Amino acid sequence: MNSHISFIEQNIQLEDHERQPCEVWTRVMGYHRPVSQFNPGKQAEHAERCHFSEKAAAL
């Protein structure tokens, strides 16, 4: 058996103090901008968006 374990097979658990925030960017009005800089209304609108799935579109 191969002693090498792929990254996908490992069950990695991080403690909260080991985590860091992930900045999400999106394209708005033709340019890219971090969602964290949106006003509260635009952030709520972003949270409600449906995201494109190529597999679902192929069906």
One Martini backbone bead per residue (centre of mass of N, CA, C, O) as a GRO file, in nm:
protein
   59
    1MET     BB    1   0.098   0.035   0.020
    2ASN     BB    2   0.064   0.362   0.000
    3SER     BB    3   0.193   0.623   0.211
    4HIS     BB    4   0.050   0.821   0.040
    5ILE     BB    5  -0.160   1.098   0.115
    6SER     BB    6  -0.392   1.272   0.004
    7PHE     BB    7  -0.546   1.567   0.058
    8ILE     BB    8  -0.841   1.461   0.016
    9GLU     BB    9  -0.820   1.217   0.234
   10GLN     BB   10  -0.790   1.419   0.443
   11ASN     BB   11  -0.894   1.516   0.779
   12ILE     BB   12  -0.913   1.850   0.827
   13GLN     BB   13  -0.883   2.034   1.136
   14LEU     BB   14  -0.969   2.353   1.255
   15GLU     BB   15  -0.919   2.593   1.457
   16ASP     BB   16  -1.024   2.906   1.511
   17HIS     BB   17  -0.723   3.027   1.552
   18GLU     BB   18  -0.633   2.909   1.249
   19ARG     BB   19  -0.810   3.099   1.112
   20GLN     BB   20  -0.914   3.294   0.822
   21PRO     BB   21  -1.032   3.523   0.636
   22CYS     BB   22  -1.249   3.536   0.352
   23GLU     BB   23  -1.233   3.705   0.055
   24VAL     BB   24  -1.503   3.825  -0.137
   25TRP     BB   25  -1.548   3.850  -0.484
   26THR     BB   26  -1.713   4.066  -0.729
   27ARG     BB   27  -1.904   4.159  -1.006
   28VAL     BB   28  -1.965   4.516  -1.053
   29MET     BB   29  -2.026   4.713  -1.304
   30GLY     BB   30  -1.744   4.584  -1.449
   31TYR     BB   31  -1.614   4.529  -1.159
   32HIS     BB   32  -1.407   4.443  -0.897
   33ARG     BB   33  -1.528   4.357  -0.555
   34PRO     BB   34  -1.560   4.349  -0.230
   35VAL     BB   35  -1.822   4.255  -0.031
   36SER     BB   36  -1.733   4.411   0.235
   37GLN     BB   37  -1.789   4.703   0.071
   38PHE     BB   38  -2.073   4.681   0.088
   39ASN     BB   39  -2.370   4.753   0.145
   40PRO     BB   40  -2.622   4.605   0.313
   41GLY     BB   41  -2.810   4.569   0.064
   42LYS     BB   42  -2.598   4.438  -0.128
   43GLN     BB   43  -2.529   4.200   0.058
   44ALA     BB   44  -2.813   4.077   0.054
   45GLU     BB   45  -2.826   4.039  -0.252
   46HIS     BB   46  -2.580   3.849  -0.271
   47ALA     BB   47  -2.697   3.621  -0.081
   48GLU     BB   48  -2.950   3.564  -0.294
   49ARG     BB   49  -2.793   3.451  -0.507
   50CYS     BB   50  -2.751   3.264  -0.792
   51HIS     BB   51  -2.540   3.008  -0.893
   52PHE     BB   52  -2.363   2.884  -1.137
   53SER     BB   53  -2.411   2.555  -1.301
   54GLU     BB   54  -2.296   2.356  -1.540
   55LYS     BB   55  -2.435   2.086  -1.478
   56ALA     BB   56  -2.726   2.199  -1.458
   57ALA     BB   57  -2.728   2.326  -1.750
   58ALA     BB   58  -2.692   2.050  -1.911
   59LEU     BB   59  -2.986   1.939  -1.830
   0.00000   0.00000   0.00000
